[in-house]
Amino acid sequence: MEKIGILTSGGDAPGMNAAIRAAVRAATSCGMAAVGYRDGYRGLLSNRAEELDDRTVGNILQRGGTMLGTSRCDDFLLAEARAAAASNLRDAGVGGLLVIGGDGSFRGALALASEHGVPVAGVPATIDNDVAGTEDTVGFDTAVNTAVLAIDQVRDTSESTGMMFFVEVMGRHSGMLALATGVAAGASGVLIPEARDELPQLVRRLRRSFELGKHSHIIVVAEGEEAGGAFAVAERIGKELDHPYRVVVLGHVQRGGRPTAHDRVLASEMGARAVLALASGRSGLMVAVRGARICEAPLGEGAQMAMAGHDLLALAQTLAG
């Protein structure tokens, strides 16, 4: 293999740049050239590629977002579009494609591999940590730290005023981000898409907490199907408890910012290992974390969405107070 292609797809995540940097430098060490496709699969379809080398990826390790840009490309769902993408790769002499993104991005890579024999590898990068087959994804740690910092600041006002605060974090289908944030921030409760029926139990816990004299209450809410869902939850709980509240929606601020050291190291290990796998002739894999160790896993597993586990939900409920 003489050349690899790299693209970032789906929602951006802090640490994507670190993965790009490591992938390019790993390619260089193997004597391969690297090209990056702008704006994910959309750039692959329009053949918007740029040469990448050790110099072009210098000084990006600490930057959030992705230097290549990203997008969601509905056209890639069409077989003829994937055929055109595979043709673009062949014409450019690209022998393997590294996809940095989430489960949807991996499904696109799998289709390229199965339909056109394109060697592919994936690096799981999403702040939601909802890629099946891996315990951690690039960007998750940074997003949790961003949310926890915001809650630590909100808590000062909650302590001072006695108001409840409902803090909405991202997580449309998976509550992993909300659960980790709730545990780390000492939240009074967490509501996630996988367990919306927990709301009556949460009301009972909050009422008991008020009776015991606790002054500050932070409830972390995963956004669910639509951003802003925390407002309806807050209104219902506020009425039931007859207690003042405020809602804070963190939104896309969780996706940005400098990646933590953890995400920089994780992304670097994953990006380099994915390229080394392609260089060795292996395909259809993603780099994953299992048992706190970096390993290779079938890309098909990563193409599935993971839900928050019962163990973390139980921990969040146990520690809520």
N, C-alpha and C positions, 0 to 999 in steps of 0.2 A: 504494500500500500504506500503510495507516494504522497497522497494529499487527503486531509480530512476536512469535512465541513462542520461548522458549529452554528447552532441557533438557539435562541432563548424564546420560549413560547408561553402563552397564558399570562397570568398575573405576575408582575415583577416581584422579586423577593430579594432582600438584602443578602449579599453573598454571591449573587449571580456573576458579578464581575470577577470575584476571586476564582470561581470555577472556570470562567473563560481564560483567565490568565494562566492558571495551572494547566489547562488543556493545551493551550498554545505552546507553553514551555515544554510540556511532556512530548508534544509532537516534534518540536525542534530537536529534543534530545534523541529522538528515534530517527532523525533524518527525514522527517516528513514536513511538507508544507501545510499550512492551515488557511482556510478562508472562513469568514463569518458572514452569515446571511442576515440582512437587515429586517427587523420587524417579524421575526419568526417565520412561520410557513408562508406568510404573505410574500416575504422577500425571496423565499425559495422559488415560489411560483413565478415571480416577476424577474428572477435571476439578478437580484440586487445583492451582489457579493463584494466583499473587500478582502484583500490579502491581510493576514494577521501574522505578526512575528513578535519576537521578544520585545522589540521596541514599541510597537503599537499598543501592547497591553501593559506597558509600564505605568506605574502610578495610578492604577485603577483598583487595587486590592481594597482600599479603604472606602471606596465610593459605593453608595447604595444604588439601587436600580440596575440597569444593564446597558453597557455601552453599545450593544448591538440593537437595542430596542426590542419591543415585544408587541404582540397583538394576538387577537383571537381571529382565526381565519375559517369562516364557514365554508368557503369554496373548497377547502381541503377535504371536506366530507365527500366530495364527488370523485368517482373513480378516474375520470378523465383528467382531473386536476392533479391527482397523485401520479398519474402516468407522465404528465408534463413535468412534474417536479423531479421524477426519477430520470427523465431525459436530460434535464438541466444539470443534474449531478454527473451523469455520464459524460456529457459534452465538456464539462469543466474538469474532468479527470479526477473527480472526488471519489475516493474509494470507500469511504465510510462516513457516517453522519452521527454527530453527538448532539443529542437533544437535551436541553436543560429546561425543566418545567415540571408540570404536574401530571395527573392521570390522563387528562385529555390530550396533552402533548404526546404522551407515550403511546396512546392509541393511534395517533397519526404516524408515529415512527414504526409501530408494528405493522401497519397497513403497507407502508413503503417496503418493509422487509419481506412480508409474505407475498405481496403482489408483484414486486419487481426485483427481489433479491438484493436490496440495498442493505449492506451491513450497518447496523445501528446499535447505539448504546445510549443509556439515559442517566442523567443526574437529577434526582428528585429535588426540586426547588419550589417550595410554596410555604407561605407563612401559616397556612392552615394545618400543616402536618397531617394531611389526609390521604397520603399515598400508601396503598396497601403494600406489605412486604418489607417495609422499613420502619424502624423506630424513630427516626429523625429525618427531617428534611432541611435543606438550606433555607435560611430565613426565619425559621420558627423561633429560634432562641432570641433573635433580635426583636421580633414582633412581641414576644412575651415581655421582654425587658422594657420595651417602649410602653406597653400597656400598664405594667406594674409601676413604672415611674409616674405615669399620669394618675393612677389610683392613689399612690402615696401622697400626691399633692392634693387630690380631691378630699382625701380623708381629713386633712387639716380643717377644711370647711365643714365637713360632716361633724367632726368633734366639736367645733365651735358653735354650730347652729342646732345640732341635733337632727338635722334633716337626713332622710334616707337618700342615697345616691345610687342610681341605676346606670352602670357604665356598660355601654354596648361595644363589643369587640367584633371583629370579623369572624366568619364561620357560617357559611350558608347551609352546608349539609353536615358538617362535622363540628363537634364542640371541643376539640382538643385544645385550641387556643384559649377558649374561655375557661376550661378546667385548669389548665396550667397557670393561667393568670390568676384565677380565683384562689388557688392553693398558695401561690407565691405572695399574693397581696393580702392574705388573711381575710378574704371576703366572707360576708355573712351568708351568702348563698350564690349558686351558679345555676343558670338556666340554659340548656343546650337543646339543639334540634332533636337529639336522640331521646330526650326525656322531658318533653314539655309537660307531661302529667305530674311533674314534681312541684308545680306551682302551689297547689293547696298545702302540701307539706312545708314549703318554704314560708307560706303565710303563718302557719302554726309556729315554726321556729322563730320567726321575727317577733311574733306576739309574745312568746315566752321570753325572748331576749329583752324586749321592752320592760316586761314585768320584773326582770332581774336587775334592771337599772342601767343597761348598756346604752351609751349615748350615741355611738357612731355605728352606722350600718351601710356597708357597700355591697351591692348585688351586681354580679357580672352577668351580662346577658349576651349570648351569641346572636348575631343579627338574624339568622334563619333565612327564610326565602326572600326577604326584602329588608334593606337597610332602614333603620328607624323603628323596627318592631319593638324596641325597648319602651317606646312611649306608651303603647297599649298595655304592656305588662306593668309598667309603673303606675298607670292610672288605675288599673284594677286593684293592685296591691295597696296603693295609697288610699283608695276608698274603703277597702275592707278593714284596714288598720286605722283609718282616720288620722293619718300622719302625713306631714308635709314631705315632699320629695323633689328631687331634681334629676334630670336625665342628661348624661354626657355621652355623646356618640363620637368615638375616636376615629372611626372611618379609615380613610386611606393613609392617615398619618402613621399607621402601623406598618405599612409597606415600605416606607422610606427610612432615611437615616443611615448612618454608618453601621455596617454590620459588626456585631460583637466579635470578640476574638474566637469564640466557639464557632460561629458561623464561618469565619474566614478560614479556620483550620479545616473544618468539615468540608467546605466547598473546595478547598485546595486538594485535599485528599481524594475527594470524589472525582473532580475534574481530571486529575492526573491519572487516576486508576482507570477511568473509562477509556481514555485515549490509549493507554498501554494495552487494554484488552482488545481494542480494535486493531492496534498494531500487531498483536499476536494472532489475529485471525478469528477472534471470538466476536459473536454478534448476538443480538436479541437479548441483551442483558441490561440491567441497571445496577449502579453501585448503591448498596444499601447499608444500613446500620442494623445489626442484629446481635443481641447480647452485648451491646456497647462496643461491637467490633465492626470495622469496615469489611464488607464482603461483596461478592457478586450474587445477584438474584435474577430470576427470569423477568424480563421486561413485561411479560404478560401479567405478572402479579402487580407491578406498579401501575398498570393501566386500569386497575380497579380502585375504587374509592374506599378508604378506610373510615370506619366510624369510631368515635371515642369509646374506649373500653370501660367496662363496668368497674374495674379496679380503681381507675382514677376518679370516676364519678363517686364511688363510695368513699374514697379518701377526701374529696372535696366536701362531701356532706358531713363526714365525721369531724373535720376540722372547722367547719363553719361555726361562727359564734358571734 
